[in-house]
Amino acid sequence: MDYTKYTKENWKGSVITSPLPPTLVTCGSVDKPNILTIAWTGILNTRPPVTYISIRPERYSYDIIKNNGEFVINLATEKLVRAVDYCGVKSGKNTNKLSDMGLTVDKGSTVNAPILEQSPVSIECKVREIVPLGSHDMFIADITAVDAATELLDKDGRLALENAGLLAYSHGSYFSLGKKLGNFGFSVRRKKKKKPKHK
């Protein structure tokens, strides 16, 4: 195996896990929606499906999500990169970020929080627990529904997210996802034997 062996220096503990998904989280209602950028998110459990977002208590959306107990994680694409950045630095207390960025919302199927129409995947969530951690509180939530773009379904009905142009966030910068390197389990999968050709 041609691995690189690194020489490392020791730093104090810090938030350096990369890359992360810079998502657009919607909350409130269709009539009074709000949106913010969240990169501190991921999957906690498969059955039942459980996710989380971590939010600073001083954020405008914090109380909305805490009081309503619902939010939607909307995956972001390359086309949404400017909106992702804008919704991360501006506050809904001072401006309508959705209107500013030309974004629109629709009703969710299991939550009152709206889904973002410009996102290929919207993950509807209901808060089950809030965990204070320090600078951020973690909102642990059940995934109650997933709204997937029909434009990304292949002929077998599989969601081809590799065609969505999803964003990644790494150490303060936004990136588009790179080339495909393999599928889950490829390192242990047996190679198919070639059938002999009949003369």
N, C-alpha and C positions, 0 to 999 in steps of 0.2 A: 504494500500500500504506500502510495506517495503522499504521505501526510506532512504538513508543516509542523515542526515542534517550536513553540514560541518561548522566548525568554520574557518573564513577566515581572512587573513591579507591583507592590502592594499598595492599594489605595483604601481609604475608609469606605464604609458601605454607602452605596449610592444607587439611584435608579438608572440602570444602564441596559436593562434587557431590551434587545432589539432583534428584528424589527417588530413594530406593533401596528395594529390596524387603526388608522385615524378615522373614527366613525362620526356620523352626524346623528345625535340623539335628539329626538323630538319628544315634547311633553306638552301638558296642558290639554287643549281640546281643538277640534277642527275650527271652531269659532274663535278661539283665542290660543293659537299655537305658539310655542317657543322652540328654539333649536340651539344646541351648543355642540361643540366638538369635544369628543372624548376619545382618548387613546388608551386610557387605563381601563381596558375591558378584555374579556375573554370567556372561555368556557370553564365551568366548575364541575359539571356532572353531565352524564349522558342520559340516564334513566332515573328520575325524570330529567328533562333537559333544563339545566340551571346555568345562568350566566351572572355577570356582575358588571357594574360600572362604579368607578370611584370619582367622587366629586368633592371639591372644596366647599365647606359650608357657606362661604361668602358668595358663592356663585348664585346668580338670579334664579337659575333653574332648580337649585337645591330644594328650596321650600316647595316649589310646584310639585316636584316628584315625591318629596316626603309626604305632602298633604294628599296628593291624589293616589299615590301607591302604584303608579303606572308610568311606563316610558317605552319608547321604541328605538332600537338600535338600527340605524340605516347605514349599510355598507357604502363606502365612498369610492368613486372612480376617478380616473385621471381628469376627466372633464369637470369634476367637482372640486379640484384641488384649491382653487381660489376661495370657494365657499367654505371649504374645510378650515382654511387658515383664518378667514374673516370671522367665522362663527366661533373660533377659538380665542380671538383677541377682543372682540366686541361683546358688550353685554346687552341682553334683551331688556334690561331695565331702561336703557337709553335709546334704543333703536329697534326697529322691526327687521331683524336679520334676514328673515325669509324674503320679505319684500325687497330689501336692499340687494339681495343676490338673485332675485328672479326665480325663487323656489316656490313650489306649491305643495300642498298636502291634501290627503284624502283620509277617509275614515278607516280605522283599524277594524278588524273583525271580532276581536276579543277584548280590546281595551278602548277607552275613550281617547287616549293619546293618539295623535294623528300619525300616519305614515308619510314618508317623503316620496313624492311621485318621481323624482329624478334619481332615486336610488334603485339599483337592481334587486336588492334584497332588504326587506324591512322585517326586523325581529321584534315581535310584540312581547312585552314583558310585564309581569306583575310582581311587585316587591314582596319578598317574604321576610326579609331581615335587613336592618341597617347596622353596620358594624363601624363604630368610631375607631379610627386608626391613628389620628394625629392631624397632619395637614389635610387629609381627605377622609371622608366616610365612604365605606363600601356598601353599595346597594346590591344585595344578593337577590336575584329575581328568577322566578319560573318563566321559561319561554312558553307562552301560551299559543303562539301561532307564528308562522313564517310566511311572508308575502313575497313570492319570487316572480321575477320578470318572465313572462311567457316567451319573450324574444330570445331568451338564453336557454330555452329547453331544446335539447337535441331530439332526433327522430325517435329515441327510446324513452323520452320523457325525463332524461337526466338533466340536472341543472349544470350547464357548462360555464361555471364561474370563471374559468380560465379565459373566457372571451369577453369578460366584463371590463377589463382594464382597471382592476382594483388598485388602490393606493397602499403604500406601506410608509411607516414613519420610523425613522432611525436617527437617534441622537440629534434631534432638532431639525431634521430635513425630511422632505417628502420625496418618495421615489415611486416609480411604476414598478410592478412586479417584473422580474426578469424571465429568462428562458426556463422551460420545464426541464427538470433533471430526473424525474422518475415518479412512479405512483407508489402509494403506501404499500409496503411489503415487497417492493421490487428486489431488495437485497437478498431475500431468502426464497424468492419464487423460482421454481424449476423452469428451465428453458424447455420450450416445446420441441420435441424431436421432429425433424423434417421427414415427411412421408416420402418413401422411395418413389421415384418416377417410374411409371410403367411404360415399357417400350411398346 
